[in-house]
Structure formats: C-alpha cells, structure tokens
Amino acid sequence: MSSPLPPRPYPPGIMISTIDLIGEDLLHNIFTRLPAISFASAACVNRTWNLVCDRVLCRPKLSSATSINSSLQVAVEDVVNKVLSEPIRPHFVIASVGPSFDLRQAHQLITAKLGSKVPVITNAPSGIIGRDASTNEFKEIQWEVTLEDDPGVSVALSESANRSIMLTVGFLPGIRVEAIPLLQPTEESQVFMIDKFVTDIREFSTSISGYKSPAAIIMFGDFEVGMKSVMEKLDYAMSPDTVIVGDSGCHILHNNAKSRCTTSSEEYASLAVALVFAVDRNKPAVAGETHFHAILSNGLSPIGPKYKAASVREKNNDSVTWLTARREGSRENIDGETVLNQVYDDLGERIQYPTFYIGVTKRRKCSVGLDKVKWMTSLSFHEVIGDNEEYLFVGDVGIKTGDNFRFYHSDSSTALSSVSNVSDQLRSFKQASTSAGDKREVFGGLIFTCCGRGESFFGQPNVDSSPFLENFPGATLAGQFCGGEIARGDLTPYVRESGEQKSVRCCLHVYSAVYLVMSHAPSKAI
C-alpha cells in the first residue's frame, strides 16, 4: 500500500485546496447556509469562492426582524443576529425604535454593528410592523403613552410595547442607495435649502444612472417640519416613474456619504432625509431588474358639499389657519361654527368619534432653482382642530382665499374596503408575475400606515399587513406607524362623485396605509 501524500504547502489560513476537493455546486449549497458575516469572510478567500458567493446573492433580498426585549443592547443583538443569519450584503439599513429607548444610542449601536459605509437611517415612528426575531410571530405594534413619555399621563399603562425595535436590511444588486439629507437652513431661506435637497437627489441619480430621477425614494421627515413644500418640490422635479413613499412625522438620525458618521439634530441638523435608489448604469447583466411599486389604502370618506375659502388668516407661530367658507354656488360667507354643524348634521350618528379634515385643492406655481416654472394642482389635507362663531380652525398653513375644499372624515369601513381592494391588486400583480411572459418575483415590501389605524381602528389586529402577507407569504414585510404617510402620485380616487375627475394628485395622506412592493425580474442571460 502506498504511503499517504504529504499535505500541500498552502499558507496558513488559506483554504484554496478545498476547491480541488469539492465542486462549485457543493460550495454553493454550503454558502447559502452561512450567516452573513461568515459569508462575507468566505467571499474574501479567493476568486473562485467570491464568484460562488456572487451566484448565491444574484437576486435582491430584504431581511427584517423586531424585538421587544427591554434592554436596548440585547434588542439590537436580537435583530442584528436575525437579519444577518443568512447571506446578505447590506446596501441600506432602516431601524425603527420605540420611545422608551434612546434614539441616539440605538443609532450608534446599529451603525457599529453594520458599518459606517452603509446608509443607516434610525427613526422613532409611532409604532413598528414586522416579525419577532425570537418567535417569528408577525405583529403590528403601536406605542403606548407612559409617564416616561408624557408627564401628564399615568404610569399605570404598560410600556412593554414602547421598548421595541425593528431592523430592516436590504440588498439590491444593480441599485445604488444613498441617504441624502434636507439640512436645517441657517442664513439661507427654507426654499433655498429645499431646492438644494432636490438638486442633491438629482445629482446623485445622474451620477449613478445618467437620469435626473431615481427609481425610488423613501422619505423620513421630522415631526417639527412641515413636509408639504418638500413634497411639492419633489413631485415637480421627479419623473412620474419615480416612486416616493415614507413617513413625514418621525424623529430621525442618519449617516450619509458625505458625513459617514453618527449624526443628530444637534450635530447635523437635518429636517428630513431621503433614502434614494438609483439604477446603476454599469450594473452586470446578471443583476436583472429591480422594480418598485406603490399602492395606497385610503381611510377617509368625503362628506357634505364643496366649499370655497372666503377669507384666510394664518397663525404661522402655531401653524394654524383661520378661515371662513362659502358654499359652492352661494355668495354668503359662513362662519366656522355653522360650517362644522352642517358637517355633523350630514354625518349623523354613523361614526361616534370621527376625525375631520378638509381636503384643499391647490393650484400653485412651482420650480426648482432656475428650472421652468410650472403650475401644479394637488390635494392637501388639513386637520380640523376647532371653530367659533367666526372662524374654522385647521392645522398647518398654505391655504389661499379662493381655494376649493371639502370635508373628509376618518372611516374604518372605507379603510376596510380599501384594504380589500389592495389585496385584489396584489393578487392580480401576483398572477401577472407568474404568467409565461412575466417572471417578476416579489421579494419584499415596506408598509407605512397611519398611527390612527391599527387594532383600535379596525377592531382586529394586523389588518393593514394582511393583503401583503396573504399574497406573498414567503416575502419579507416590515413597516411602521406614521405621523403622516407619504405616497406620491395618482394612487387612489378621493373624489368619487359622478362627473368629477376620477383621481387627484396627492403626496401627503392621512388615515391611509402605503405599500411599497419590491419585485425582481431575472436577467434573460441567466
């Protein structure tokens, strides 16, 4: 019998000989089972292993997890370990943190775990949506107010929900992702800073794709910032094909390409941040095509006739507008108390505690920098906050004398019907994606739903999540409850009466749920 061969003289720690002993198919099978960190190490061994790793991650991937552990450090460990339990190369990170956790500390912990070279946005929304890292149970979790969060409220309420965190990590081959901030103005005007923000997005998209408009934008705006003017500029400047969704009412921290450091409202004063997705013009053919789709579930119902703003007074310090109205077809000015009484009479006792808004149709001039000025018509919602014998009081400013408006009220029946329509749309999308001519696969989705919805609104849990979960049970879904939902474009008919326009442009919504569906079509070369 011949003696065994001596070991081959490879340098210590280099496992090149393994490729001579096992085939690439077996390596592929092994690599698919590795956690993300071990997978990244394997990709660095040699060129062959790197190519096999590229084959494993040739399609986009979304990974997400939530934790309700009362320790922030442990909760971060839970969600990071879960999202990195399978092969993934983070291209962007979204973390949502409960109010009983320190936002800055959470951002620092997550950035330390995932690296400063990855765009990381950490925000404090009104609740989180996703699967528990330990139990795999899907939950929609809304925060509960405690003494810690509001000194005027009893501490008897449970705060367990407030110690929650959600982490979402995305890998999108062929797509470049960057976090671009809207900076706090100093001596410059607010308009100038918004124009610069839009220009920064355009320049990033152009540098990556050759086009001014990116494929998609996920917006996060701070509670203290009115997002109407920001979204008006983005709607003007971006191609109709650019999908824009997000939350206009959450506290935010982030890093970006210019800073690549932990930022906060004190250190890096950002009013908002855009997570921008641009298609790489130099992407490899095997990357295929990643697509973004936005769908809206409406939770408002129109009530009563149309009105016209007869007189308008703005209280800018309080972001409140005082107005009188004139009923359509009449020349008589109506005070706020009379108008609101008419609305209550029209509603009757159908809803016990409705929330009222006026939907104002605004026609305004808009431009960015030296671009051509264009007229833009949009629908803007303002919450009704009171009345007296002279004025109707509504939240925010920006209404002009002569603007047409109509009352809307929050309505769970309308929302349930709209959720059912969303499910039908997703089902049709799924059926089209499995047809012979269309090989698109939905690999993930994000949901931004109003903090006024949820179990208390519908009377049952997980209603807003159900359309996606039922149609795409194998895909990742994550999301958050919002202080104002962003969804750009002609997404839903707010006006339903016969003879009127079927839909209107609206970027900022209330009592809605916005679904960002991500799909992938593989390259024909594969």
N, C-alpha and C positions, 0 to 999 in steps of 0.2 A: 504494500500500500504506500502510495506516495505521501510525503510529508505535506502538511498544510502550507499554503502560500503565506509569506510574511505580509503583515499589513502594509497597505500602500502609503507612501510617505507624504500625506497631505498635512498642511499646517494645522496645529491645534485649533479646535473650534470651528473649522471649516468642513462642512459635511458634503463636499462635492461627490464623494464616492457613492452616496445614496442614489443619485440619479442613474448610476450604472447598474444598480441592483433592482430598482423598481421603475415601472413605466410612468409616463406623464399622467395617464388616466388614474392610476392609483394615487399619485401625488395630488391630483385634482380632488379626489374623494377625501383625502386626508385634510387638505387645506380648507375645504368647505366646513369642516367640523371645528376649526380652530377659533378661539376668541380673537377679537380684533387686534390686540397687542401682539400676540404670538404670530398672527397672520402677517402683521407688518414686519416683524423680525424675519419671517420666512422669505418675504419678498426681497429682502436685502442680501440673502445668501449668495445667489449667483444669477446670471441672466436667465437660465432655464427656469429656476424657481420663480423669478419675477414674472416671466411670461405666463406660467401656470396660474399665478395669483391674479394676473390681469384677466385670464379666462374666467376665473371664479367670480370676479367683480366686473363683468362686462355689461351688466344691466344696473339701472339705478335702484337705490334702496333707501327706505325710510325706516328708522328704528326709534321706538319711543317707549318710555316707562314712567310710572308715577310711584311715589312713596308717601306714606302717611306717618313715617317714623318721627317721633317727637324731637329727635336730635338732628340738627341740620347736617352735621358731619356724616352721620350714619345714613341719612336720607340721600345725600349726594352720592355716597358709596353705593347705595342700593341701585339708584337709577343709572349711574355710570356703568356699573358692572353688568347691568341688564342690557343696556343698549350696545355695549361692546362685547357681549357674549358670543356674537357671531362676526364673521368677516365684514368689515366696513371701513371705509376711509372717509372721515368726516370732511364734508365740504361746507357745511353750515351747522350751527347749533342754536336751538331756541330753548331756553329754560324759563319756566313759569313758577313763581314762588309765592307761597301763602303769606299773609300779612304778619303772622307771628314769627316769621323768620326774618333775619336781617338780609336785605336785598344785596347790599354791597358784599357782605361776607359770602353769600351764596355765589355771586358772580365770580369772586376771586377763587373759590374752591373749584368751580366748574372749569374756569379758564386754566387753572393749574393742572387739572386732570386731562383736558383735551387739547391744550396747547394754545399759545397766543397767536399762532399763524392761522388759526381757523376763525372766521367771523362768528362771534358769540354774542347773542342778544339775550339778556336776562331781564325779565319783566315781572311786575306784580299786578296781575289781572284781577278779575272779580271771581275767579274760580278756574278749575282745571278739568280737562276731559282726557281720559286715557286708561290704559291697562296697568293694574298694580304689578310692580316688579316681583312681588313675592307670590301672590295668589293668582295672577293673570286675570283677575276679575276686572271687567270694564265698568268704569264709573264716571258719572258727571258729578263733580264735587264743587259746591258753591260755598264761599266763606261764610262763617257766622260771626256776627259782631260781638266782641267781648269787651270787658273793661280795659284790657290792654290796648285795644284798637280805638275805643271810644269811651272816654271817661264818663259820659252821661248814660251809659248802658250798664245794666247789672252784669256782674261776672258769672252769674249762675249759668249762663248759656255755655254749652260745650264749645271748646276751642280746638278740639282734635282736628277738625276739618281745616282749620287755619294753619296747621303745621303740616303742610303738604307741598310737594314739589313735583313738577313734570319736566322731563328732559326729552327733547327730540333731536335726533341727529340725521342728517341727510347726506347721501352720496349720489351725485348726479354726473355721470361721465358725459363729457361733451358740453357741460354747462359750467360757466364760471360764476361764482357767487361772491358778492361783496356787501358789507354793511356801510351805508352812506348816511351821514348824519345831517339833520337840519339844525344848524348851530344857533345858539342864542344871539340875537343881534346886540351889538354894543353901541357904536355911534351910528351905524348904518340903519336904515329903515327895515321894518319887518318884511316889506315887499322885496327889498334887495336880497335879503337872506333866503327867501323862498325861491327867488329866481336863481340864485347860486345853487341851491339844493337841487333844483330841476336840471340845471346845467351840469352839475356833477354826475347825476344819473345818466344823462345823455352822453357825456364824455366817456364814462366807464363802459357803457354799452357799445359805443362806437369803437373804442379801443379793442374790444373783445370780438364783436360780431360784425362790425362795419356798418351797423344800423344804429340810429339815434335811440330807438325804442327797444328796451329789453323784452324778453319773453314774458316775464312776470315780476311783480313787486309785492312783497309783504310789508305792510306799513305798521309801525308801532308809534303811537303818539302819546304824549304825557297828558295827564288829567288837566293840567293848568293851561293847556294850549288848545285854542280853537282850530280844528283841522279843516274847516270849510274852505278857507282861502288856499290852503295847501293842496287839497284835493281838486279844487277848481283849476289850479295851475297844472297839476299832473294830468287831469282829464284833457286839458287843452293841448299839452305838449306831447303826449304819448300817442302812438298808433292805436287804432281801435283794437288791434290784435293783442295789445299788452294787457294782461290780466293783473288787476290790482285788488288785493284784499287786505284785511288786517283789523287791528284794534286801535281806536282813536282815544281810548281812555285808560291808560295804564302807566305806572311808573316804570322807567327803563334805564338800564345800564348796557353798555356795549363796548366792543372794540372794533377797529376797522383797519384798513391797510395803512392809513397814514399814522395812526397812533400805535396800534398793536400793543396797547397797554390797557389796564383797567381804567375805565372812565366812569364818571358820575356827574350828576347835575352841577356839582360844585367845581370839579376839576376840568370837565369837558362838557360845557353847558349845551346839551342837545335838547331841542324841543321835540324832536321826533327822529326816528331812524328808519331807513328803508333797506330791507334785505332784497338786493337786486339780483335777478337771474338772467344772465346773457348767454346766448348760444355761442360757443367758441367756433370761430370760422376755420380754425386749424384742427378741429376735433378729428380723431381717427374714424374711418368709415364704420368700423365695428361698433361704435358707440350707439348707433341708431338714433332715434328721435324721441326726445322727451317733450311732452305737451302738458300744458296747464289749462284747467277748465274751471270756471266759477259758476256756481248755482246758488240762488237765493231763495230762502223760505221767508215769506212775508208774514208778519204778525199784527198788521194794522188793518182796520176797516174804515172806509170813508163814511162820514155821517153828515147829513144836512146839506144845504145848498152851498154854492160857491160865494165867496166874499171878495171884496177888494179893500186893501188898506187905504183908509181915508186920510188918516194922519198918523205920523210915526215920530216917537221920541225915543232916543237911545240913551241908556244909562251905562256908559262904557265901563265905569269902575265896577259895576255889579254884573256886567254882561247880560243886561235885561233890556227888553224893548217894550215900550208902552204904545199901544195903538188903538185907534177906533176903526170901525169897519163900515162898509156899505154893502148891502146885499146885492147880488147880481141882478141887474135890471132895475135897481132902485137908486134914487139920488139922496136918500135920507141916511145920515150918519147914525150909527148905532153904538151905544156905549158898551163897555166890556161886560157889565153885569147882564144886560139884555141879551147880548150875543151868546153868552155861556148858558143862560137859562133856556134859550132856544135849542141849544145843543142837548141839554139834559132832557128837554121835552121830547126831542126826536129819538133819543136813546131809550127813554122809558126806564124799565127795570130789567133790561136784558143783561146788564153786567153790573154787579154790585159796587165794585171799586175800580172804575176804568181810569186809565191814564190817558189824558188828552194831549194831542199835538196839533199844530197847524202845519200843513204841507204847503209851502210857499213856492209858487212858480216864479223863478227869477231869470230875467234876460239881462246879461251883463257883458260888457266888453272885457276881453282877456288877452294877455300877451305875456311872453317871457323875454326879457332883455330887449333886443332890437327886432324880435320876430314881428311879423304882421299881426295887427290887432284883429281879433275875430269875435263875433257875437256868440255867446254860449247861453243856451237855455237849459235850466236844471231845476230839479225839485229839491227843496231844503226843508228839513223838519225842525220845528221849534217847539219845545215842551211848554204847555200852558201851565203857568205857576200861580195865577190868581186873577182877580178882577175887582173893579169897584164901579161906582156909578158913572165913571167917565171912561176908564181905560181897561183894555185887556192886557194882561202882563204875560209875556212869553220869554223863554230863555234865549240867550245869545243875541247878537246884533246882525246887521246886514240886510234888514228888510227896508224897502223903499216905498214911499207913497205911490199908489197905483199898482203895486204887486197884487196878483190874484192869489188867494189861498183858500184852503178847505180844511175842515176839521177831520181828524182821524182819531180813533181810539184803539187801545190795545185789546186784542180779541183772541182768546185761546182757540175758539172754533175755527177762525180764519187760519190761525197758525197750524192747527192740526190738518186742515185741508191742504195747506201749502206744503207741509211735510210729506203728505201722501203724494202730492204732485212731484216733489223732489225724488221720492222713491221711484216713481214711474219713469222720470227722466234718467235716473241712474240705471234702471233696468233696461231701458232702451239703449243706453250707451253700452251696457254690458253685452247685450245681444248683438249690437253692431260690431263690437270689438271681437266677437267670436266668429263672425262671418268669414267666408273664404277670402274676401278681398281686403279685410282689415285685421291686422294681427296685433292691435293695441292691447296692452295689458295694464290694468290699474294696479299700481304697486303701493300707493299710499294716498292719504288725504289729510287735510287740516280743516278744522271747523272753528269758526268764530261766531259765538252765539250771544245774544243779549243777556245781561245779568238779570233782566226782568223775566226771562223764560225759565226753563228748568222744571223741577218736580212740582214746586208750588204753583206754577202757572198752568201746567198741563194736568196735574193730579196723578201723575205716574212718572217713574224715572226713565232716563235715557231716551226720551222721545226724539230729540234732535239728532242723536247719534244713530238711531235705528235705521234710517234709509241707507247709510253707507255700510253699516255692519251687516245688514241683511243681504245686500247685493254683492259686497266684496268681503266676505268673512275672513279671507286669508291675507288681506292687505292691512297695513298699519294705519290706524286713525288716531289722531291726537288733536287737542284744541284747548280753547279757553273761553270763559265767560267774559264779556267785554263791557266797557263803559260807553261804547259806540262802535257799531260794526261798519267796516269799510268794505264796499263791493262796488266796483266801477262798472258803468255801462247800462245797456238796456237789458236788465236782468229779470224784471218782473213787472206785470201790469198793476200799477197803483190805481189807475183810472179805468173803471170797468163799465161805465155807462155807455149805452149805445150811442154811436155817432161821435164819440170822443176818440182821441188818439189812444192806441192800444197800450202804449208804454211810454215812460218818460225816463230821461237820464237822471240818475241819482247815484251819488258816491258814498254818502253817509246815511246810514239807516238806523232805525230804532225798532226794538221788539222783533228782530229778524235773526236768522241763522244763515251764515255764509259758509259754503262748502268749496274748498279748493281741492279739486281732484287732480291727481298727478298720474299720467299714463305714459307708457313707453311702447314705441314701435321698433322692433329689432331691425338691424341692417339687413338688407336683402343679400348681402355678401356672406352672412352667417349661415 
